[in-house]
Amino acid sequence: MTNALIASRDAFSATHREERIVVNDRSWGVLRVGDSGPALVLMPGTLGRADIFWNQIEALQNRVRILALTYPETGGVADWSADICVLMDKYGIDTATVLGSSLGGYVAQYMAGTHAIRIDNLVAANTLHSVAILSDIAPYNTNMEAAPIDALRRGFNDGLAIWAAEAPHVRDLIELLTLEVNGRIPEAELRTRLNALKHGPELAPAGLEKSNIYTVESSDDHLAPPPVRDAVRARLDPVRSFTFERGSHFPYVTHPAEYTEMLETILDLKPKKEATE
């Protein structure tokens, strides 16, 4: 049986190929889409490339200038935050709404504390508030530099298999993520993503007004349980927190239309209602 998500993502990727851009000796994957409208930077989590946001890119590409990013093989949260500002300069983007999911949400929060002047809106999605909570969680509690890549991938695969048994309604998503784990994200990139969080800096307060801060969460996100979601909201005090029912850790894939509608709201793209007399 055909996996509709993989087929849709692959069709998108066939016509939207990553451009490789070197910044500070780090090779980023970039999808630059759209020539007009507000700017939007999209950063995936550990198990995604730039094209993991394919549904939102397709829906917004004629109204928004989009930079969707794939992390390089080296560097970490602080390095990447500075690199993203350079990438924005390269593409003529002074300021942007910055949405990061999971790992990307941590990078986005770090940017808001160090490069707030470049951010119109912060969207911290399905993410965490501190890397300190990872110290006792596999694989972050292991020596990931020394661990065989097969062991790291097996850990992800085992976790995905358990999730598939518990939540058969997201089986297509899990198959898509399995491809990411097993080679679509190369070894060096995968190790670097894990180490970026393990050795990530603690976050400074966001240098933005409350009216420009949003959080995103899912009621069934097993990777960001309720105490973590509560802590993210408490730290950021967002003007609005969007919650997806049964959205999993990847609501941009499981609820693509609703996620796009959320972005339309944040980017102020919805038609204004005419005043009635």
N, C-alpha and C positions, 0 to 999 in steps of 0.2 A: 504494500500500500504506500502511495506517495505521501511524503511528509509535506504538507502544504506550507508550513513555515520555512523549511529549508528551500523548497522550490521558489517561493516568493523572494527570499533573501538572495538566493543565487541569481535569479533573474535581474534583480536590482544591481548586484555586484558586477554582473557582466557588462553593464552600461555605465557604472560609476566605480571606476578603479581608483584605488589609493594612489595619490602622488607622494613620493618620498621627498621630504624636505629636511635638510640637515641644519640643526640649530645647536651651536655650542658642541659640535662633534657628536650630536645625538640625532639619529635618523628617525623622524616622525612619519607616521602614515597620516595623510590628510585627505579628506573629502571636502572639496570646496564647491559648494552648490548655491546657486541663486545670485542675482545681480542687483536686487533692490530690496528695500524694506529694512527693518531692524536687524541687527546682527545677533546670531545665536551660536555659542560654542557648546558642543556636545562631547562629553567625556564618559566613556564606558566604565564598567567595573572590571574585575579581574578576568571574567570570562566573556569578553566581547572585544571586537574590533570596531572601527568607526562605523561599519555598515550594520551594526546591531540596532542602530536607530533608523533602519531603512524606511519603516512606515512613516515616521515623522518627517524624514527628509523628503520623501515623495510628496507628502501632503502639503508641505510648506515651501517647497523649492521655488515657487513663483512669487512668493510674498516675503521671503526672509533670506538674508545672506547667512549661509550656514558654514561653519567650520566643524566638522566631525573628525575626531582625532583617534589615532591608534598610538599607544605608548611606545617609546623607543626601547632598545635593548639595554640601555644603561640609564643611570640617574635615579632620582627619587622625587619625593613630593616637592621639596623646595626647588630643586633644579627644574622640574617640569612646570611649576608655576611661573618661573621666570621665562622659560622657553615659550610658553603659550602667549605671553605678552609679545615676544619677538614674532611669533607666527601671526598674531593679530596685526602687528605693524606691517608685515610683509604683504598682507592682503588688504591693507588700507582700512582696518577696523580700529577706530579709536576706543570705542567702548562696546560692550556686548552683554547680553544676558548669558550667564554661564551656568549651564546645567551639568552636573556630574552625578552619576549613579554609583553607589557603593564606593569602591576605590576612587572613582571620579568625583564623588561627592565630598570625599575628604580633601582631594586636591582643590576642588572649588572652594571649600571653606578656608583652606590655607590661603588661596588667592585673595579671598575677601578680607583676610587679616593683614596681607602684605602688599597687595596691589589693588586695593579697593577702587582706586581712581579709574581703573579700566573696566569696572563692572557696573552695568546698569541694574541688573537683578541677579541675585544669587538664588539658585534652585538646588538645594541639597536633598538628593533623592535616595531613599533606601540605603542610608549610609550610617556612619557611626560618629560619635562625638570625641572619642579619644582612642589612640592606639594602645593605651595601657591595658584595655580590657582584653587584648588579644594574647597576652603573655602566657596564658594557660590553655590556649586553643590550638589544636592541630590545624595546619602544619606550622603555625607561627611559633610554636614552642619547640621546634626542631632546628637543627642546623641545615637550613635550606640550601646553602652553598654546597654542602657536601652530600646531601641526599641525592640518590640516583633519580633522574627525571622520571623513570618508570614508576618509582615509588610515589613521587608527588602526583603524577597523573592517576595512578591507581587510587590514591586517597580521594581525589575528586570524583573518579568514576564510581567508587563505592558509595560516596555520599549521594551522587545523582541517582544511583540504582535504588537506594533506600527511599529517596524522594519520589521516584517514579512509582514505587509500590504504594506509597502513602497518598499520592495525588495523581491518579491516572489521567485526570482532565488536563494536565500540563505535559503529557508524554511527548508531544511534538516538540515543545520547547526544550525538554530534557535531551532529546535526540540532537537538537541543534547545538546545545551547549556541549554535548559529548564530542561533537566534531571540533569545537573550539579547543577543548582540553587536549584532544589527542592529535594535535599537530597543526590545526589552523592558526593557533597561537604558538609560534615557535618556542623552543625550550628557553632561549635566552630572555625572550620577552616575558614568558610566564614566571620565571625565577625572579626577574626584576620587579614585576608587579607585586609578587608576594613580599619581597624584601622592602619594597617602597612603604608598605604598611607596617611591617615588622619593625623597621627602623625609622618610621615616620616621626616628624616633629609634632609636639603638642600644638594645639591651635590657639592663635591669638584671637581676641574678640573681632568679630566682623566689623569692618569700617564702613558699614552701610546703614542707612535709615531702615527702621523696621518695615516701612512701606515697600522696600525693595528686597525683602527676604522672604523666601518661600521654602517650605519643606514638603517632601513627598514620602508617603509610606504606604504599606499594604497591610491589611488586617491579618494576613496569613504568612507574613514574611518570616520564614524560619531562620534566616541568617541575620535578621535584625529584629530580635524579640521585643516585646513591649517595653522592658526597662531601657533598652537602647533607643527606641523611638522616642520615649519620654525624655531621655537625656538630650537628644538632638534638639527637640523642640524647646526644652528649657534653656539650652545654651544659646540658641539662635533667636528665640522669641519672634517667630515669623509673623508677618501680617496675615498669612493664611497657610494652613497645612492641608494639602490634598491627600485624601485617603482613598485607596482602591480596595474594594472588597474582592477577595480571592485574586489579588493581583500578583502574588508571589513576590520574589525579589526582582522581578523583571516586568513590571507593569507596562512598560513601553512596548513589550512584545505580546503580553497576554491581553492587554486592553489598549490596542493601538489608537483607535478612534478617540477614546476618552482622554488618552495621554496627549494626543494632538490638540484636542479641545482645551485641555489645561494650558498648553503652551500658547494657544491663541489668546487665552485670557491674560496670561502673564505678559505677553508681547503686545497686548492691546490691539489685536487684529480683528476683533469681532465688529461687525457693522454697528454703528451707533443708531439707537432707536430715535426716530424723528419725534421732536417735541409735539405734543398734542395741544391744540388750542383749548 
